[in-house]
Amino acid sequence: MTGVQYRALGRSGLMVSVLTMGTMTFGGKGGFAAVGSTDVPEARRQVDMCLDHGINLIDTADVYSEGVSEEIVGEVLNGRRDQVLVATKVRMSMGPGPNDAGLSRHHVIAGCEASLRRLGTDHIDLYQVHEWDGVTPLEETLEALDLLVSSGKVRYVGASNYTGWQLLKALGVADVNRLPRFVSEQIYYSLQARDAEYELLPAAVDQGLGVLVWSPLAGGLLSGKYRRGATPAAGARQLTDWDEPPVYDQEKLYNTVDVLVEVGEAHGVSAAQVALAWLLGRPAVTSVIVGARTTEQLTDNLAAADLVLSIEERRRLDEVSAVPLLYPYWHQAKTARDRLSPADLTLLGPYL
């Protein structure tokens, strides 16, 4: 292995590894037990592996296992916090009260303070709003984030799971009011569902945002274990009640996995590595978040940073997983092709 490379996170000066360590499997408390139940010793082994491989960003969230994931991250980073960047999130419900969720000034600041305690650190490198809050004014949320940045408790801010219009509205509000601008968006994006290509990737190109990709293997669906007519192995996540991501076209998924397996066999690697390598070559993608239940899975995922796909292999993967052009995109592909921007071409380029 040659190790990972580093890319700037959007227009910021922060350099992050092209693979990020995901920690949603840490803890296994509550509904997150369906994802994984990594304990402290195993988490330490996985963090050691990632740091040895050059990964410099670890991603978690307050809601993962009701705070246990953050606690485990804090414990395994004790004494070496300065070696790595830590990203976490706020928005989801963390208690029974009416103010224990959302992006109000109250919850954003209280959530940050609680995350700092669980992580055992004095600052969060990338603090991300985990989901849209259509009740709280964006000005209030961004002002709260401004307080955290100016106090030194947060270094950079990002968004996750926003729609295109929500993201651009937030950036506009930040610009007009001279408040912290999101430097990144964390989104679901994979060969199983390329919905992000309609608005979110063009927005990232146009606005200079970094893109962090969660669930790049579609919850394991792109691992190569799920084939047409085959039964997944016992313990597979897709046999649990965990329903992310949804599958709307099973035949298309099977066809995509068939190509992943074929390309993987040509390189002598897993289908999972091919799926990750495909993402690393997509427009605007900064880093792909990899998490694993076992060190064996993590070892395989980390090797994706070294895999180079040919133009023909990428074409095959693009074609088998292509999204249909919705309106107004099909109309723009026909009538606006003479005046398209680089952001437009991230989606429309292959159709021209």
N, C-alpha and C positions, 0 to 999 in steps of 0.2 A: 504494500500500500504506500502511496505517495503522500497521503494525508489530504485534508480538505483545503480548499482555497477560501479566500475572504472577499466579500463584496461590501460596498458602502450601503448602509441602510437608508435607502432613498437619497435625498439631498443632504442628509446629515453627514457629519464627519466620522460617524461610528462605523467601524468595520466589524462585520459579523461573519462567522463561518457559514459556508453554503449548506451545511447540515446543522440543525439545532436539536438539542436533546429535549424531548418531550417527557413530561412526568405525570401524565394523567393516570398512569398505571400505579403510581406510588400511593400506598395506603390501603386501598381496597375497602373503603368504608361506604356504607349506604349503597346507592345505586351504582357507584363507580366500581363495585366489586365485579360487575359484569365485564369491565374493561381490563382489570388486573388487580393484583394485591401485592405489589412489590414491597418487601419489608426493608428495613434500614441496611442490613448487610448486603442484600442484593442490590439495592440502590447505590450503595457505596461502590460496589464492583462496577456497575454500569457507568457511574460518573467517572470513575478512574479510567475506564476504557475510552470514554468520550474525550476527556482531557488529554489523554495520551495520543489520541488521534488528531488533536488540534481543534476540536470543537470548543468554541468560546462563549456560546449562548445556551442557557438552560431556561426553558419555558415552563411555567406553572400557572396556577390560578387559585384564588382563595376558595372557590367552590369545589375544587377537586378533593374528594373524600372529606368534605367539610373542614378543610384547613389542614388535614393531615399531610397532604402532598407538600405543602409549603414547609411544614415542620420537618419533614424528612429531608427536603432540600437544604434547609438551614443546618440540620445536624451533620449531613455529609460534607457540607462546605465549610464547616467550622475549622478555622485555622488556615483556610486557603480561599477565602471569599474573593480576594483581589485577583485571583487567577481566571475568573470567569464573570461574564455578564449574566444578570438574572432578570428575567421578564416575568411579570405576573399580571393579574387582571382583576377588575372590579365591575360589578353590576348585578350579578346573580344574588338570589336570596341566601343570606347567611344567618337567618334567625326567624322567629315567628312574628316579629313586630312589623308594623306598616312602613317603617323607615329602614328595615333591614335589607332592602333591595333597591335597585335603581341607580340613577346617576345624579341624585341630588347632591348639593354641597355637603350635606350631613353625611350621606352614605359614602361618597367618594373619599372624604378625608378620614372618616372613621375606618373605612375599609383599608386604606393605605396604612394607617397606624397599626391595625391588627395584622396586616401582612408583614410589616416590618418586624413586629414582635415574633411572629411565627418563624420568619426567615432568619431571625437573629442577626439582622444587618441594620445599618443606619441609612441605607439608600436602596432604591430600586432603579435599575438601569433603564428598563423599558416598562412603563406602566400603561396597560391597555384597557380601554373600556371594552368589556366582554361582549356586549350586545347593545342594540339600540334601546333607548328610553324615549318613547314618544310623548311622555308626560312632562318631563323636566326640560325647561328651556336650555338650548345648547349653550347660551351665554353662561348660565349657572354652572353647568358641568365644566366648561372650559375655564371659568374663573377659579373653580376649585382646583383644577389641575395646575393652573398658574401659581396658586399658593403653594402647592406641593413642589413645583419646580423651583420657585424662588427661594424656598426654604432649604433646598438641597436634598430633600427626601426622594425626589424623582429626577432623573436625568433627561429622559425622553418620554414622549407620550405617543400612543398608537391607538388604533381602533380595530375592532374585530366584528365580523358578521353584519356589517352595515350594507345597505343597498347602495347603488351608485348615487342616487339623488341625496340620500342621507349623508354620505361621505362628502360630496361636493358642498352641501349646505354647511356641514361642520367646518370644512376648510375655509369657506367664505366668511362665516361668522368669526373664525379665528383671525383671519386677515384684517377684517374691518375693525375689530376690537383690539388688535395687537395682543392676542392671546396665543398660548402655545399651539402650534400647528402639529397635527398628527404627522409623524415621520414615516409611519408604516401602517399597513392593514394586514391583519391575520385572517385568512380566508380558507374555506374548503375548496380544494381544487385537485382534481385527479383525472386520470383517463376514464374513470367510471362516470364522472359528471363534470363537464367542462363549462358549466353555466357561468362561471366567473369571467369567461371570455367576452360575454356580451357587454358588460359595463365596468366591472371591477378592475380588470387588467388594463383596459384603455384609460381608465381614470388614473391608475398608478403611473402609466407612461406619461400622461399629460401633466399630472400634478407632481411628478417626481417622488412618488411614494415607494418605499420598500414593500415587498410582498413576502410575508411569512405564510407558508402553506401548512395547514393542519390536516390530519388524516390523509396523507398522500397515497396510502394504499387502500383507501376506501374502507377503513375498518377491517382490513385483511382480505377484502374481496379480490384484490389484485395481487395477492401473494402467490397465486398459482395453485392454491389448494381447492379453489372452487371452480370446478369444471362441469361442463354439460354432462348430466347423467351420473355424476359422482356425489357421494355423501361426504360432507366435511368431517374431519376428525373430531372425536370427542373433545369437548372443552373449547371448541372454536367459538369466537365471539358471536358469529352470526347465528349460533344456535341458542343464544341467550335472549333476554328481553331488550338488549341494547339495540336501538333502531336507527342509529346514525351510521352512514348516510342511507336515505331511502333509495330503493332500486325501482325505477319506473319501466325499464326496458331490460328484462333479464336476458333475452337473446343477444342484444347488443353487448351486454356485459360479458357473456360467454365468448362471443366473437373476439372481443378485445383481449380477454385472457388468453385465448388461443394464440393470438399474435404475440403477446408478451412471452408466452412459453417458448414459442418458436425462435424468437429473437434471443431469448435467454440461452436456449440450447446452443445457438450458433456461437455465443460468447463463452459458454461454459459457466454461466451464472444463473441466479434465480430470476424468476419473473418479477419479483419484488424489486430487485436491483434495477431492472430495465424500466419499471414504472417510475422509480425515483430519478433515474438518470434522464428520462424524458422530461420530467418537470424542471430539472435543473437547467435545461436548455430552452425553456419557454420565456417569452418576453416578460420583463419586469420582475420575474421571480428572483428574490434575494436569497432565501434560505428555506429549506424543506425540513419540517419538524418530524423527527423519527423517534418513536417510542417503542418499547418492546417488553414483552412479558418475561423473556429470558435473555441471557447473555448471548446465546446462539443466534437468536433473531437479531439482536443489536449488532453483533459482529457482521452478519450478512448485510444489514442495512447500511452500515458505515462504509462498506466496500463500494457502494453505489457512487461515491464521490470520484472514484477512479475510472468508472465505466464511460466510454465514449461511443455513442451511437452514430452510425453512418447516416447520411442524408436519406438513403433509401429506407433504412429502418425507421427513421422518424416519419417519413412519408406514409409508410404502412400503418404506423400507430395513429397518425393524424387522421387518416381516412377511415379506419375502422371505428374510431371514437368520435368522429366529427359531430358538431352540433348543427341543427338546422338553422338557417337564417330566419329569425323572426322579423316582423315589421318593427321599425323602419329599415332594418339592416339590408333585407333583400332589395328594397327600393333604392337605397343608397348605393348598393353594389352595382345596380343598373344605371343609375342616373347621376351619381355624384363621384364617380371614379376618377374624374379629371381633377378633383380638388380634395383629396383625402390626406389627412395628417398621419404622422407615425402612430399616433394613438388609434386612429381609425383602422389602420392597416393591421394591427394586432389581431383583429377579428376578420376583416374583410379581405386582407391580402390574398389568402388562398383561393378566394372566389372570383378574383378579377381575371 
